[in-house]
Amino acid sequence: MGRRIAVSLVVAVAATLSACAPSVVPGVAALQVPPGCERYLTVADVEEAMGRSVSAVLSDNGEDCQFVLGAPEDKASVAVIVDIPPDSPDLPALRAVDLDALPPHGPQIASYYEVANGRETLLALSGTAFYKLVVTSRSTTAGGSGLRPSVVAMAKKVAARL
């Protein structure tokens, strides 16, 4: 009788522990983020701004990073490119770029916001320092997609982390 109670107790504890453990979906691996790719934007930042899950993060160098949204066949992504020379005197001005009032891309080399060729590009530039966000999405057309507030919100996070 004592043995039956002990076995029942072990089964009950095991059932309770398995119910509390996080569930793992077979075949779904944890998202691998290359080192350095969450320095200016995190996976959570991109998911929150874009309202879609990040399915992969790609990078050749750990600095220029592409966050793939949804399934790869959707061809939706957010790319972050940051170039700041060491000890750059341009950094304070780069942080101060007015992201809410960026003009369209023009003939002069300047900060801009552009919607063209299936992507939206935000470039913040000061001297030789810059950061650029490029969003590709099926909804991006020459007339705009309504993504600009999301892209500007992500750019403000990048600027705060420079």
Secondary structure, 3 states (H helix, E strand, C coil): CHHHHHHHHHHHHHHHHHHHCCCCCCCCCCCCCCCCCCCCCCHHHHHHHHCCCEEEEEECCCCCEEEEECCHHHCEEEEEEEECCCCCCCHHHHHCCCHHHCCCCCCCCCCEEEEECCEEEEEEEECCEEEEEEEECCCCCCCCCCCHHHHHHHHHHHHHHC
